[in-house]
């Protein structure tokens, strides 16, 4: 098994440990994404003073943040979150 030098400590770790650490980081990012999207949807649904433009900006910002965490998952975002956000915007702002 090959070893790679870690950036933080300068020590080497086996390839298996590195992939476990990467998996843990991905799980943290996924939980962070879920929390962020739940918060965005809650604010859009509950804030009566929120304008359409501000809600649209929040959605665009959340998309950028999601793609920063998961750069290769644009299709997944579009399939999972885009319909939910579109439906929420339609219901909240009474769009046709």
MMTF fields as JSON, N, C-alpha, C and O atoms, coordinates in Angstrom:
{
  "mmtfVersion": "1.0.0",
  "mmtfProducer": "UNKNOWN",
  "numBonds": 383,
  "numAtoms": 384,
  "numGroups": 96,
  "numChains": 1,
  "numModels": 1,
  "chainsPerModel": [1],
  "groupsPerChain": [96],
  "chainIdList": ["A"],
  "bondAtomList": [4, 2, 8, 6, 12, 10, 16, 14, 20, 18, 24, 22, 28, 26, 32, 30, 36, 34, 40, 38, 44, 42, 48, 46, 52, 50, 56, 54, 60, 58, 64, 62, 68, 66, 72, 70, 76, 74, 80, 78, 84, 82, 88, 86, 92, 90, 96, 94, 100, 98, 104, 102, 108, 106, 112, 110, 116, 114, 120, 118, 124, 122, 128, 126, 132, 130, 136, 134, 140, 138, 144, 142, 148, 146, 152, 150, 156, 154, 160, 158, 164, 162, 168, 166, 172, 170, 176, 174, 180, 178, 184, 182, 188, 186, 192, 190, 196, 194, 200, 198, 204, 202, 208, 206, 212, 210, 216, 214, 220, 218, 224, 222, 228, 226, 232, 230, 236, 234, 240, 238, 244, 242, 248, 246, 252, 250, 256, 254, 260, 258, 264, 262, 268, 266, 272, 270, 276, 274, 280, 278, 284, 282, 288, 286, 292, 290, 296, 294, 300, 298, 304, 302, 308, 306, 312, 310, 316, 314, 320, 318, 324, 322, 328, 326, 332, 330, 336, 334, 340, 338, 344, 342, 348, 346, 352, 350, 356, 354, 360, 358, 364, 362, 368, 366, 372, 370, 376, 374, 380, 378],
  "bondOrderList": [1, 1, 1, 1, 1, 1, 1, 1, 1, 1, 1, 1, 1, 1, 1, 1, 1, 1, 1, 1, 1, 1, 1, 1, 1, 1, 1, 1, 1, 1, 1, 1, 1, 1, 1, 1, 1, 1, 1, 1, 1, 1, 1, 1, 1, 1, 1, 1, 1, 1, 1, 1, 1, 1, 1, 1, 1, 1, 1, 1, 1, 1, 1, 1, 1, 1, 1, 1, 1, 1, 1, 1, 1, 1, 1, 1, 1, 1, 1, 1, 1, 1, 1, 1, 1, 1, 1, 1, 1, 1, 1, 1, 1, 1, 1],
  "groupList": [{"groupName": "UNK", "atomNameList": ["N", "CA", "C", "O"], "elementList": ["N", "C", "C", "O"], "formalChargeList": [0, 0, 0, 0], "bondAtomList": [1, 0, 2, 1, 3, 2], "bondOrderList": [1, 1, 2], "singleLetterCode": "X", "chemCompType": "L-PEPTIDE LINKING"}],
  "groupTypeList": [0, 0, 0, 0, 0, 0, 0, 0, 0, 0, 0, 0, 0, 0, 0, 0, 0, 0, 0, 0, 0, 0, 0, 0, 0, 0, 0, 0, 0, 0, 0, 0, 0, 0, 0, 0, 0, 0, 0, 0, 0, 0, 0, 0, 0, 0, 0, 0, 0, 0, 0, 0, 0, 0, 0, 0, 0, 0, 0, 0, 0, 0, 0, 0, 0, 0, 0, 0, 0, 0, 0, 0, 0, 0, 0, 0, 0, 0, 0, 0, 0, 0, 0, 0, 0, 0, 0, 0, 0, 0, 0, 0, 0, 0, 0, 0],
  "groupIdList": [1, 2, 3, 4, 5, 6, 7, 8, 9, 10, 11, 12, 13, 14, 15, 16, 17, 18, 19, 20, 21, 22, 23, 24, 25, 26, 27, 28, 29, 30, 31, 32, 33, 34, 35, 36, 37, 38, 39, 40, 41, 42, 43, 44, 45, 46, 47, 48, 49, 50, 51, 52, 53, 54, 55, 56, 57, 58, 59, 60, 61, 62, 63, 64, 65, 66, 67, 68, 69, 70, 71, 72, 73, 74, 75, 76, 77, 78, 79, 80, 81, 82, 83, 84, 85, 86, 87, 88, 89, 90, 91, 92, 93, 94, 95, 96],
  "secStructList": [7, 7, 3, 3, 3, 7, 6, 6, 6, 1, 7, 3, 3, 3, 2, 2, 2, 2, 2, 2, 2, 2, 2, 2, 2, 2, 2, 2, 2, 2, 2, 2, 2, 2, 2, 2, 2, 2, 2, 2, 2, 2, 2, 2, 2, 2, 7, 6, 6, 7, 7, 2, 2, 2, 2, 2, 2, 2, 2, 2, 2, 2, 2, 2, 2, 2, 2, 2, 2, 1, 6, 6, 7, 2, 2, 2, 2, 2, 2, 2, 2, 2, 2, 2, 2, 2, 2, 2, 2, 2, 2, 2, 2, 6, 7, 7],
  "xCoordList": [0.823, 0.0, 0.867, 1.861, 0.507, 1.259, 0.831, -0.307, 1.768, 1.45, 1.602, 2.406, 0.818, 0.913, 1.146, 0.661, 1.888, 2.162, 0.944, 0.401, 0.52, -0.612, -0.137, 1.019, -1.022, -0.671, -0.503, 0.352, -1.313, -1.313, -0.125, 0.502, 0.195, 1.188, 2.527, 3.531, 2.567, 3.806, 4.081, 5.119, 3.172, 3.328, 2.655, 1.908, 2.942, 2.333, 1.147, 1.114, 0.168, -1.001, -1.22, -0.966, -1.686, -2.014, -3.156, -3.944, -3.223, -4.242, -5.651, -6.549, -5.853, -7.173, -7.627, -8.786, -6.744, -7.095, -7.46, -8.37, -6.759, -7.03, -8.412, -9.135, -8.793, -10.116, -11.206, -12.295, -10.942, -11.897, -12.065, -13.181, -10.953, -11.021, -11.777, -12.565, -11.544, -12.277, -13.761, -14.586, -14.111, -15.512, -16.16, -17.299, -15.444, -15.975, -16.186, -17.181, -15.264, -15.407, -16.609, -17.356, -16.803, -17.951, -19.259, -20.23, -19.289, -20.485, -20.766, -21.922, -19.705, -19.878, -20.415, -21.311, -19.869, -20.345, -21.803, -22.575, -22.173, -23.554, -24.5, -25.555, -24.124, -24.958, -25.04, -26.1, -23.931, -23.904, -24.816, -25.542, -24.782, -25.639, -27.109, -27.925, -27.452, -28.844, -29.331, -30.447, -28.52, -28.883, -29.065, -30.033, -28.128, -28.208, -29.483, -30.182, -29.784, -30.967, -32.249, -33.21, -32.274, -33.44, -33.634, -34.764, -32.542, -32.64, -33.128, -33.986, -32.592, -33.01, -34.502, -35.234, -34.951, -36.361, -37.253, -38.353, -36.786, -37.563, -37.697, -38.782, -36.606, -36.655, -37.589, -38.403, -37.481, -38.347, -39.816, -40.676, -40.097, -41.482, -42.045, -43.242, -41.223, -41.737, -41.538, -42.282, -40.573, -40.303, -41.265, -41.127, -42.232, -43.263, -42.732, -43.368, -41.57, -41.018, -40.05, -39.561, -39.782, -38.82, -39.39, -40.516, -38.613, -39.059, -38.696, -37.872, -39.327, -39.038, -37.564, -36.912, -37.047, -35.646, -34.686, -33.699, -34.978, -34.114, -34.165, -33.139, -35.348, -35.476, -34.713, -34.043, -34.813, -34.085, -32.581, -31.842, -32.135, -30.707, -30.254, -29.165, -31.084, -30.75, -30.616, -29.713, -31.51, -31.454, -30.181, -29.517, -29.838, -28.616, -27.379, -26.452, -27.372, -26.241, -26.14, -25.041, -27.281, -27.251, -26.741, -26.05, -27.082, -26.597, -25.079, -24.381, -24.586, -23.131, -22.418, -21.374, -22.982, -22.37, -22.399, -21.423, -23.515, -23.623, -22.605, -21.973, -22.448, -21.498, -20.049, -19.144, -19.826, -18.477, -18.125, -16.976, -19.128, -18.889, -18.804, -18.018, -19.629, -19.699, -19.62, -20.648, -18.421, -18.28, -18.829, -19.27, -18.808, -19.216, -20.66, -21.062, -21.444, -22.805, -23.88, -24.92, -23.636, -24.611, -25.931, -27.001, -25.861, -27.076, -27.88, -29.105, -27.209, -27.899, -28.613, -29.757, -27.958, -28.596, -29.834, -30.899, -29.679, -30.797, -31.966, -33.121, -31.688, -32.751, -33.4, -34.596, -32.612, -33.127, -33.684, -34.832, -32.882, -33.277, -34.014, -34.896, -33.68, -34.306, -35.833, -36.522, -36.389, -37.86, -38.493, -39.552, -37.849, -38.372, -38.393, -39.376, -37.296, -37.207, -38.175, -38.788, -38.308, -39.239, -40.677, -41.434, -41.039, -42.382, -42.601, -43.673, -41.6, -41.692, -41.874, -42.703, -41.107, -41.228, -42.614, -43.225, -43.103, -44.43, -45.508, -46.4, -45.427, -46.416, -46.301, -47.306, -45.086, -44.857, -45.247, -45.854, -44.901, -45.136, -46.314, -46.546, -47.049, -48.254, -47.974, -48.686, -46.935, -46.557, -47.32, -47.731, -47.505, -48.215, -47.242, -47.654],
  "yCoordList": [-1.181, 0.0, 1.244, 1.31, 2.213, 3.453, 4.347, 4.292, 5.168, 6.143, 7.52, 7.736, 8.459, 9.839, 10.713, 10.419, 11.788, 12.715, 13.599, 14.158, 13.723, 14.6, 16.034, 16.308, 16.934, 18.356, 18.947, 19.809, 18.494, 19.119, 18.707, 19.56, 17.425, 16.95, 16.612, 16.524, 16.424, 16.027, 14.542, 14.067, 13.788, 12.359, 11.641, 12.234, 10.358, 9.584, 8.798, 8.397, 8.587, 7.787, 6.788, 7.087, 5.608, 4.633, 5.159, 6.003, 4.647, 5.049, 4.817, 5.622, 3.719, 3.415, 4.488, 4.901, 4.949, 5.976, 7.274, 7.98, 7.584, 8.816, 8.759, 9.755, 7.625, 7.528, 7.571, 8.081, 7.057, 7.15, 8.606, 9.067, 9.326, 10.743, 11.521, 12.412, 11.194, 11.851, 11.552, 12.434, 10.313, 9.931, 10.684, 11.137, 10.818, 11.568, 13.03, 13.63, 13.604, 15.0, 15.15, 16.123, 14.214, 14.263, 14.156, 14.843, 13.301, 13.181, 14.479, 14.881, 15.141, 16.438, 17.472, 18.247, 17.485, 18.424, 18.157, 19.093, 16.902, 16.556, 17.04, 17.603, 16.82, 17.315, 18.84, 19.413, 19.486, 20.949, 21.432, 22.412, 20.758, 21.106, 20.934, 21.808, 19.822, 19.578, 20.646, 21.148, 20.994, 22.027, 23.371, 24.086, 23.713, 24.981, 25.052, 26.064, 23.989, 23.999, 24.041, 24.706, 23.347, 23.418, 24.83, 25.309, 25.497, 26.867, 27.813, 28.659, 27.68, 28.532, 28.344, 29.323, 27.1, 26.842, 27.349, 27.843, 27.227, 27.731, 29.245, 29.783, 29.928, 31.388, 31.839, 32.74, 31.226, 31.603, 31.362, 32.18, 30.266, 29.925, 30.784, 31.075, 31.193, 31.805, 33.306, 33.955, 33.875, 35.313, 36.1, 36.12, 36.741, 37.464, 38.753, 39.309, 39.238, 40.473, 40.211, 41.149, 38.958, 38.597, 38.9, 38.515, 39.582, 39.894, 38.75, 37.894, 38.759, 37.756, 37.825, 36.793, 39.029, 39.202, 38.659, 38.0, 38.937, 38.448, 36.92, 36.274, 36.349, 34.89, 34.275, 33.255, 34.888, 34.395, 34.468, 33.578, 35.52, 35.659, 34.593, 34.037, 34.309, 33.243, 31.904, 31.123, 31.644, 30.383, 30.304, 29.268, 31.404, 31.425, 31.237, 30.517, 31.887, 31.742, 30.313, 29.774, 29.702, 28.326, 27.364, 26.392, 27.638, 26.796, 26.91, 25.909, 28.133, 28.339, 27.639, 27.017, 27.74, 27.091, 25.572, 24.893, 25.045, 23.589, 23.101, 22.062, 23.845, 23.425, 23.636, 22.979, 24.539, 24.694, 23.475, 23.032, 22.943, 21.755, 20.486, 19.585, 20.424, 19.246, 19.711, 19.79, 20.02, 20.623, 19.775, 20.327, 18.481, 17.619, 17.143, 16.224, 17.753, 17.276, 18.279, 18.382, 19.007, 20.0, 19.343, 19.869, 18.206, 17.509, 17.056, 17.172, 16.547, 16.107, 17.285, 17.146, 18.438, 19.626, 19.985, 20.256, 19.984, 20.354, 19.38, 19.786, 18.117, 17.121, 17.098, 16.835, 17.372, 17.254, 18.582, 18.648, 19.621, 20.87, 21.852, 22.572, 21.896, 22.868, 22.731, 23.745, 21.527, 21.418, 21.852, 22.48, 21.522, 21.921, 23.442, 24.028, 24.068, 25.524, 26.206, 27.216, 25.668, 26.237, 26.163, 27.128, 25.014, 24.832, 25.769, 26.359, 25.907, 26.802, 28.248, 28.972, 28.663, 30.037, 30.251, 31.299, 29.283, 29.399, 29.529, 30.37, 28.7, 28.741, 30.021, 30.643, 30.395, 31.549, 32.867, 33.732, 33.016, 34.275, 34.196, 35.118, 33.095, 32.901, 33.102, 33.83, 32.447, 32.539, 31.494, 30.469, 31.746, 30.804, 29.881, 29.02],
  "zCoordList": [0.0, 0.0, 0.0, 0.724, -0.791, -0.823, 0.331, 0.797, 0.777, 1.81, 1.218, 0.312, 1.738, 1.305, 2.509, 3.602, 2.315, 3.39, 3.605, 2.653, 4.846, 5.138, 5.184, 5.505, 4.867, 4.806, 6.193, 6.397, 7.163, 8.473, 9.331, 9.96, 9.371, 10.326, 9.694, 10.4, 8.391, 7.759, 7.907, 7.447, 8.542, 8.71, 7.547, 6.77, 7.455, 6.384, 6.916, 8.079, 6.033, 6.376, 5.268, 4.101, 5.612, 4.566, 3.704, 4.13, 2.5, 1.533, 2.083, 1.836, 2.832, 3.392, 4.365, 4.324, 5.237, 6.218, 5.531, 5.964, 4.474, 3.752, 3.134, 3.153, 2.593, 1.987, 3.059, 2.799, 4.236, 5.338, 5.741, 5.983, 5.813, 6.149, 5.072, 5.388, 3.828, 2.74, 2.823, 2.588, 3.157, 3.295, 4.454, 4.34, 5.563, 6.702, 6.345, 6.751, 5.592, 5.164, 4.241, 4.353, 3.344, 2.448, 3.228, 2.909, 4.243, 5.077, 5.826, 5.957, 6.323, 6.99, 6.014, 6.352, 4.806, 3.789, 3.429, 3.218, 3.359, 3.041, 4.137, 3.845, 5.397, 6.502, 6.48, 6.736, 6.178, 6.087, 4.958, 5.125, 3.826, 2.69, 3.063, 2.773, 3.698, 4.087, 5.059, 4.917, 6.029, 6.995, 6.304, 6.566, 5.416, 4.697, 3.858, 3.876, 3.129, 2.266, 3.097, 2.711, 4.22, 5.107, 5.639, 5.732, 5.988, 6.479, 5.391, 5.644, 4.187, 3.077, 2.817, 2.668, 2.762, 2.491, 3.624, 3.375, 4.855, 5.988, 5.945, 6.168, 5.66, 5.592, 4.478, 4.679, 3.316, 2.201, 2.555, 2.227, 3.208, 3.539, 4.667, 4.67, 5.616, 6.828, 6.951, 7.687, 6.268, 6.404, 5.527, 4.304, 6.152, 5.403, 4.779, 3.884, 5.24, 4.685, 3.529, 2.898, 3.261, 2.216, 0.83, 0.516, 0.018, -1.342, -2.283, -1.962, -3.44, -4.463, -4.862, -5.024, -5.019, -5.429, -4.374, -4.704, -3.105, -2.029, -1.949, -1.737, -2.115, -2.099, -3.272, -3.112, -4.434, -5.608, -5.39, -5.81, -4.74, -4.445, -3.448, -3.586, -2.447, -1.492, -2.203, -1.905, -3.136, -3.89, -4.715, -4.744, -5.389, -6.2, -5.319, -5.689, -4.154, -3.231, -2.707, -2.573, -2.411, -1.904, -2.977, -2.672, -4.214, -5.315, -5.45, -5.612, -5.38, -5.454, -4.299, -4.495, -3.099, -1.936, -2.085, -1.764, -2.569, -2.759, -3.78, -3.586, -4.859, -5.887, -5.449, -5.964, -4.512, -3.947, -3.082, -3.057, -2.377, -1.546, -2.388, -2.093, -3.449, -4.32, -5.776, -6.45, -6.27, -7.598, -8.749, -9.757, -8.622, -9.729, -9.615, -10.329, -8.733, -8.466, -8.886, -8.236, -9.951, -10.418, -10.817, -10.513, -11.491, -11.903, -10.688, -10.681, -9.67, -8.454, -7.797, -7.364, -7.717, -7.157, -7.97, -7.416, -9.294, -10.165, -10.048, -10.185, -9.799, -9.685, -8.298, -8.172, -7.268, -5.9, -5.386, -4.948, -5.439, -4.783, -5.691, -5.222, -6.958, -7.85, -7.894, -7.79, -8.042, -8.042, -6.715, -6.706, -5.612, -4.299, -4.174, -3.719, -4.582, -4.476, -5.44, -5.095, -6.62, -7.595, -7.069, -7.17, -6.51, -5.953, -4.765, -4.631, -3.91, -2.765, -3.212, -2.661, -4.2, -4.713, -5.318, -5.111, -6.05, -6.667, -5.593, -5.703, -4.559, -3.488, -2.654, -2.309, -2.345, -1.473, -2.142, -1.51, -3.404, -4.096, -5.069, -5.852, -5.012, -5.823, -7.312, -8.004, -7.777, -9.184, -9.978, -9.433, -11.241, -12.119, -12.809, -13.587]
}
